[in-house]
Amino acid sequence: MDDHFVSDFENMQVAFPHLEYLHIQGVDNVKKIWDDQLPQDSFSKLKDVWVESCGGLLNIFPSCVLKRSQSLHTLRKKDCISVKDVFDVEGMDVNVNANAKEEGVTVVPLSELILNSLPKVEKIWNKDPHGILTFQNLESIYIHECESMKNLFAECLVRDLVELQELCVFSCKRIEEIIVKDINGVLLETKPTFVFPKLTSLELCKLPELRSLYLGAHTSQWPLLEILRVLECHKLNVFAFETPTFKQRHHEGNLHMPLFFIHHTKTLVKLETLIARGSYMMEEIVSNEGDQEVADEITFFILQHMALVDLPNLTSFSSSGGYIFSFPSLEHLEVKGCPKMEIFSPSLSTTPKLKRVKLEDDEWHWVMSRLRV
């Protein structure tokens, strides 16, 4: 798009009541796309916005456009080096909307959000939108190389993400947590519960500062989670801050940790793929630390694929004895780069469908249906 055309476009009051797709690429001298005062029905049918390689752009969606975005389905944003926030919520007032979940809250119908290579973006929303906007239709969120971002969601906002199915966060070197405590000082529950009722895939890759889902006491539920990939997140335990014991160990400087605790297996009943790679802090995958009641048999009912790769301090899948791990659907197991792992578990592990295991020598080995090594 010609820079002079866009400059003229900025200074004109134009209306596109039937525009559905907008793609802007390679425009460096434009700081904003939209005029502050838009004609009635402007962009009301806009479904797909794709902004790429616009070096001078400061934000994508100001408040005046968010109010009108009643058809927005997909937002893609890539290689915009000056953008600091994606959604400008500052100055928005509570308004009445017929489609709102509650009076005064505007429903933004966005279902797919893709943010790629935005080095200055610190927040997706520059103000907590709870009570003003709801993004209850979001199904897929993909975040890649947003180097200034420290967290994704405010605690209030995440409760609205009832349709979220996929969450992928890659190569964001400053992210410390996925959910941050309420930033507006509102007193919430002392131990919140985060429920992701439709999330099927969670991928967290190359996040060197990520420590947990939420850095406070909490519980979480993932009833439909099928794929869990944790790659090169050296400080991460997805669920550890849910237990007082772990928090005490963390403050004492003992950061060696499992990926999750035994009681989480009750909420991971749909898990099909488990991949853990590149964490030097992880000593075991499952621990019963902090669990008051432990069943005699722990079953991963439909887990089919498991890979444990480049985990230099991993000693076992679980070091806790006294019960059986059952993997009735496991077909593929890969263990590589785990020099301290001598046994899979001190307890019996049943794997009736597992025939071969890929080990350090990069060869496939035939195994018994009861896995010990």
VOVOKE-800921 format. One line per 3 residues: their letters; for each residue x, y, z of C-alpha. Coordinates in steps of 0.02 Angstrom, whole numbers. Layout:
A = X,Y,Z | ...
END
This chain:
MDD = 0,0,0 | 69,172,-49 | 123,279,100
HFV = 48,439,25 | -118,352,1 | -122,296,182
SDF = -72,470,242 | -218,544,146 | -330,404,209
ENM = -289,452,390 | -349,631,363 | -513,587,278
QVA = -674,535,362 | -722,379,268 | -847,241,298
FPH = -839,59,244 | -1003,-13,307 | -983,-174,207
LEY = -794,-204,220 | -756,-379,287 | -569,-403,259
LHI = -427,-279,292 | -244,-318,256 | -112,-183,281
QGV = 71,-224,249 | 235,-131,233 | 179,44,287
DNV = 306,126,402 | 251,308,420 | 76,277,488
KKI = 49,286,677 | -136,241,676 | -257,157,558
WDD = -419,230,618 | -483,407,643 | -542,450,818
QLP = -715,499,753 | -790,368,638 | -953,385,540
QDS = -1099,278,595 | -1086,94,544 | -904,110,490
FSK = -817,-59,487 | -965,-142,574 | -949,-296,462
LKD = -760,-312,474 | -716,-495,505 | -530,-516,472
VWV = -390,-390,508 | -211,-428,459 | -75,-299,495
ESC = 105,-338,450 | 271,-244,444 | 203,-72,491
GGL = 350,2,586 | 270,164,646 | 103,94,704
LNI = 70,119,891 | -89,17,916 | -215,-79,814
FPS = -384,-61,896 | -427,103,983 | -583,109,1090
CVL = -689,190,954 | -662,39,841 | -683,-93,977
KRS = -858,-28,1010 | -905,-57,828 | -818,-224,801
QSL = -972,-333,810 | -917,-450,670 | -730,-464,705
HTL = -672,-645,696 | -484,-644,669 | -342,-524,712
RKK = -166,-556,647 | -25,-440,690 | 156,-467,639
DCI = 322,-372,634 | 259,-204,699 | 407,-143,799
SVK = 327,12,878 | 163,-62,939 | 149,-60,1130
DVF = -26,-129,1153 | -150,-218,1044 | -316,-161,1115
DVE = -334,18,1179 | -463,10,1318 | -414,174,1403
GMD = -557,297,1407 | -692,170,1370 | -850,187,1473
VNV = -973,52,1520 | -1110,46,1389 | -1267,-52,1357
NAN = -1260,-183,1220 | -1398,-301,1172 | -1273,-441,1142
AKE = -1183,-418,1307 | -1173,-554,1436 | -1224,-425,1565
EGV = -1284,-246,1554 | -1146,-123,1516 | -1023,-250,1444
TVV = -983,-253,1258 | -953,-425,1182 | -807,-426,1060
PLS = -839,-577,946 | -654,-607,911 | -616,-794,902
ELI = -435,-799,841 | -291,-689,900 | -117,-705,823
LNS = 25,-592,882 | 195,-622,804 | 359,-526,822
LPK = 297,-374,919 | 451,-328,1023 | 375,-180,1118
VEK = 205,-252,1162 | 194,-262,1352 | 9,-298,1366
IWN = -127,-361,1251 | -247,-240,1337 | -179,-75,1405
KDP = -314,-80,1539 | -407,-225,1617 | -564,-238,1506
HGI = -667,-331,1635 | -834,-243,1659 | -812,-149,1494
LTF = -774,-282,1363 | -784,-470,1359 | -688,-583,1241
QNL = -793,-734,1281 | -785,-800,1102 | -596,-818,1093
ESI = -554,-995,1037 | -371,-982,986 | -227,-874,1049
YIH = -54,-881,972 | 86,-772,1044 | 261,-776,967
ECE = 415,-668,999 | 333,-533,1103 | 491,-496,1201
SMK = 424,-362,1320 | 269,-457,1377 | 271,-519,1558
NLF = 97,-597,1567 | -54,-627,1457 | -215,-606,1555
AEC = -280,-514,1706 | -362,-628,1833 | -536,-557,1800
LVR = -521,-574,1611 | -472,-757,1608 | -640,-805,1684
DLV = -725,-750,1524 | -621,-864,1412 | -747,-1005,1418
ELQ = -727,-1048,1232 | -537,-1050,1228 | -475,-1210,1143
ELC = -293,-1174,1097 | -162,-1072,1188 | 14,-1066,1113
VFS = 152,-954,1182 | 324,-961,1099 | 488,-869,1122
CKR = 432,-730,1240 | 586,-709,1347 | 511,-601,1487
IEE = 347,-690,1523 | 341,-744,1705 | 161,-802,1720
IIV = 10,-828,1608 | -118,-749,1725 | -78,-596,1830
KDI = -169,-541,1986 | -298,-406,1959 | -207,-246,1909
NGV = -343,-128,1966 | -329,-170,2150 | -498,-256,2160
LLE = -500,-384,2301 | -535,-553,2225 | -536,-728,2298
TKP = -384,-769,2403 | -369,-935,2312 | -452,-920,2141
TFV = -500,-1068,2034 | -462,-1055,1849 | -569,-1167,1739
FPK = -528,-1194,1556 | -682,-1295,1507 | -641,-1314,1321
LTS = -452,-1298,1312 | -382,-1446,1214 | -204,-1388,1177
LEL = -79,-1295,1286 | 94,-1262,1212 | 227,-1165,1309
CKL = 393,-1157,1218 | 556,-1062,1245 | 495,-957,1391
PEL = 651,-945,1502 | 569,-839,1641 | 400,-925,1648
RSL = 372,-997,1821 | 190,-1045,1833 | 15,-1020,1767
YLG = -15,-897,1910 | 107,-842,2045 | -15,-854,2189
AHT = -115,-987,2278 | -244,-1057,2158 | -321,-1212,2084
SQW = -350,-1252,1901 | -458,-1371,1800 | -425,-1434,1622
PLL = -560,-1563,1586 | -534,-1573,1396 | -345,-1547,1384
EIL = -274,-1666,1253 | -102,-1595,1213 | 23,-1524,1338
RVL = 190,-1468,1266 | 321,-1387,1378 | 484,-1352,1286
ECH = 634,-1257,1353 | 542,-1176,1499 | 678,-1201,1627
KLN = 589,-1123,1777 | 415,-1184,1740 | 298,-1290,1840
VFA = 126,-1272,1764 | 33,-1312,1924 | 159,-1300,2066
FET = 98,-1139,2147 | -65,-1228,2185 | 19,-1311,2335
PTF = 78,-1223,2495 | 224,-1346,2509 | 294,-1297,2341
KQR = 277,-1112,2378 | 377,-1136,2538 | 513,-1231,2444
HHE = 516,-1097,2309 | 544,-957,2434 | 682,-1060,2514
GNL = 770,-1065,2346 | 737,-1249,2307 | 670,-1237,2130
HMP = 681,-1419,2078 | 506,-1467,2034 | 386,-1589,1950
LFF = 278,-1542,1802 | 119,-1574,1900 | 48,-1664,2051
IHH = -50,-1824,2063 | -216,-1741,2102 | -207,-1654,1932
TKT = -228,-1822,1845 | -411,-1811,1892 | -430,-1656,1782
LVK = -321,-1719,1638 | -434,-1860,1585 | -426,-1812,1400
LET = -237,-1795,1390 | -172,-1882,1232 | 2,-1806,1209
LIA = 129,-1756,1341 | 295,-1680,1288 | 423,-1608,1411
RGS = 589,-1548,1341 | 733,-1435,1387 | 706,-1399,1572
YMM = 853,-1414,1690 | 743,-1388,1844 | 628,-1537,1823
EEI = 668,-1690,1931 | 508,-1788,1900 | 350,-1771,1797
VSN = 222,-1816,1930 | 238,-1794,2118 | 121,-1830,2261
EGD = 195,-1690,2368 | 53,-1598,2452 | -77,-1726,2402
QEV = -171,-1787,2554 | -258,-1932,2469 | -173,-2040,2339
ADE = -263,-2181,2250 | -182,-2353,2235 | -184,-2336,2045
ITF = -156,-2177,1943 | -224,-2194,1767 | -191,-2087,1613
FIL = -336,-2159,1516 | -305,-2098,1339 | -124,-2038,1342
QHM = -49,-2106,1180 | 115,-2012,1157 | 244,-1960,1286
ALV = 415,-1882,1257 | 542,-1837,1392 | 689,-1752,1307
DLP = 840,-1652,1369 | 792,-1651,1553 | 964,-1665,1635
NLT = 899,-1679,1815 | 752,-1793,1783 | 769,-1949,1891
SFS = 603,-2034,1852 | 426,-2009,1791 | 379,-2012,1974
SSG = 487,-2048,2125 | 340,-2085,2238 | 306,-2269,2271
GYI = 160,-2366,2338 | 42,-2359,2191 | 27,-2411,2009
FSF = 40,-2297,1858 | -73,-2360,1720 | -59,-2306,1537
PSL = -190,-2411,1447 | -175,-2313,1282 | 12,-2270,1278
EHL = 90,-2321,1112 | 242,-2207,1095 | 371,-2165,1229
EVK = 532,-2069,1196 | 665,-2040,1329 | 821,-1945,1275
GCP = 945,-1829,1359 | 894,-1882,1534 | 1060,-1944,1605
KME = 999,-1961,1786 | 845,-2064,1741 | 880,-2244,1787
IFS = 703,-2306,1816 | 535,-2248,1750 | 456,-2265,1922
PSL = 497,-2364,2080 | 318,-2427,2073 | 241,-2540,1943
STT = 186,-2456,1781 | 69,-2546,1661 | 75,-2508,1475
PKL = -23,-2644,1383 | -11,-2560,1211 | 170,-2502,1222
KRV = 284,-2613,1118 | 439,-2506,1093 | 531,-2364,1180
KLE = 651,-2241,1097 | 801,-2217,1212 | 965,-2121,1217
DDE = 1047,-2221,1078 | 909,-2162,959 | 856,-2343,936
WHW = 688,-2421,968 | 685,-2556,1103 | 554,-2688,1133
VMS = 479,-2681,1308 | 366,-2782,1420 | 189,-2721,1454
RLR = 246,-2681,1631 | 370,-2538,1618 | 509,-2520,1745
V = 657,-2447,1652
END
